[in-house]
Structure formats: structure tokens, C-alpha cells
Amino acid sequence: MTTTARPSAAATTSAPNLRHDWSRAEIQGLLEMPLIDLLWRAQSVHRAANPGYRVQLASLLSVKTGGCEEDCAYCPQSMHNSSDVSGRPELEVEPVLARARAAKAAGAHRFCMGWAWRDIRDGAPFEAMLAMVRGVRELGLEACVTAGMLTDAQAERLAAAGLTAYNHNLDTSPEHYERIITTRSYQERLETLERVRQAGITLCCGGIIGLGETTSDRAGLLQVLASLDPHPESVPINALVAVEGTPLEHQPPVDPLELVRMVATARILMPFSRVRLSAGREQLSREAQILCLQAGADSIFYGDTLLTTGNPDVAADRALLAAAGVSVEMAV
């Protein structure tokens, strides 16, 4: 598969429709458009921003699993939920880098590492994290970390180690947030994003649908993301995977077309961000996933596991991308 350099947001800021002042009403109007019209508009934006239809493959590994102090209602890694999957030993540096090498060999362009923490711990665990980031970058892969809140000093050290991106999702709208999480405020999440930005690390920030939110809540989430200046370089769109033992275990599955609508609207609002088709993809048919690619998704998580939940296998994803006729960005 071929690859070409992706145009940067900085090089394209003069393009039309790059805005940071979308109102919630405007965004809800997009989410509620006739689907064919929404897809047409998103497709037009996507083709202008992503010529050649390239998709980034990202691999995700849980380095420290379970026992998290947060009470996120959707998460099987929360110590507040009976689903807590703690008990697995924290991975050491070399096994993580071995997984990164395998991910690169399988075609991944970005390697993401997760720690089930409320905030980053200084000392040996943080030093190991920095070593992992340096090792992943030396392999020619982008490196992304998700590990909760962090200090200015920690952000600066991650930047110095070469970290490409820091993932810190907002999850849902400010109004719906307290129904999902009570152990960390929305403002604390925004402050974490600002620390990451100030350190010169790119942002990976998105949310989850299927949490019992309204369309207005979905618009509210997207409004906060699209109001950030610059926009997050990466915007994961997740569908809830309802896990037994979590407070949201009985939530009904997300209608695949609702996920298509979120992807399309995110693409219209944030033309040059990567829109990542993330958790919940295993529940989608091949046709629904191709619709998401058409709507503007230009990255997927690649590999059979996303932290602790399932994901389509590599062979299935290769077949999907071949059927869609999209090119894949390759690591150097």
C-alpha cells in the first residue's frame, strides 16, 4: 500500500470552514441532518483535508491494567466496579517494546500505551514510561500515552522523551459528565489538556457515545472539542462497550448509524484532525465501518484488544481496508 505525507493543520489553516466558534445548535443541526446530506458534506470536507484517503493504523497496549481510583461508569478497570480487572502485573520496558516492534511489523504507524491511573506517578513507573516512549520513537513509530492527569514537569519530560501525543478524553458533554464520573471534574480534564499543549505535545481527545446521553449532549461534547484552538490533532470517537460489572452494563448497543453521524460531524467541525474510529468497532459490520471511513474516519485501532475490550483481528482489518480501497500510512 502506498503512503504520502499528510498535510499538517498549520499548512492548511487558511482553508475555508476551519472554525472554533461553532454553536451547540449548529452542531446538533449537523447531527440531525438527513444522513445522505450529512455524508455528502462530510465527504467533501474529508476529500479536501485528506487527499488520497489515507488511514493511520494505531496499536494500543495496556501497560498497567485495573485498580484505577476513578469511578468511570463505563470502565472495567475502575476499582469502584465489580468488573475491575486488576491483578495483572505492570509490564516492564522490554516486553512493551517487543509488542511495539510486532505492531510495526504488522503495519501500525502509532503505538499507544495505557496506564490505569488517576494521575501519573513519579519514580520508577514514570521513568519506565519515559524509556518506553523513547524506545517506541526509536522504532520510527508515533508514541501516544494515556495515564490520567499529569503535572507541568511530567508533561515537559514526556515531550523531551519524544512523546507524539497524549490521550485524555472528555468522554461526554459538561452537563452529562457527572452522571458518568465523579472522581475527576470536567475542568480538571481541560486543565490536563492545556498542560499537554503547553509542553508541545499533540492532543488526542474525544469521547464516547452510548452512555445514556442525548443528541444535545453529543453536540455539547463536539462543541467543546471544536472550540479548542488549535483543534485536537486526534479525535477518538468511541461507542460504549457495555461490560458486565459496570454501572452501564445494561445500556443498549449503539445504533451503528449514530456512530457514523458522530464521525461525519466531527470531520466537518475539525477538518484536519485525525478522526479515530475507536472502541465499539467490533460490534460494527464491515459495511458500517466502511461508512465511517467514508464519513471521515482516517484512523483505526489495529490489533485484537483495546486495553481490556475486544477489537477486530488484523486479518479482518486488512480485508476491510482493501475492500474500502484506502491507503495506509506506514512507519519509517
Secondary structure, DSSP 8 states (H G I E B T S, - for coil): --------SGGGTTSTT--S---HHHHHHHHTS-HHHHHHHHHHHHHHHSTT-EEEEEEEEEEE-S-BS---TT-TTBTTSTT--TTS----HHHHHHHHHHHHHTT-SEEEEEE--SB---SHHHHHHHHHHHHHHHTT-EEEEE-SB--HHHHHHHHHHT--EEE---BS-TTTGGGT-SSS-HHHHHHHHHHHHHTT-EEE--EEE-SS--HHHHHHHHHHHHHSSS--SEEEEEE----TTSTTTT-----HHHHHHHHHHHHHHSTTSEEEE-TTGGGS-HHHHHHHHHHT--EEE-SSEETTEE---HHHHHHHHHHHT-EE----
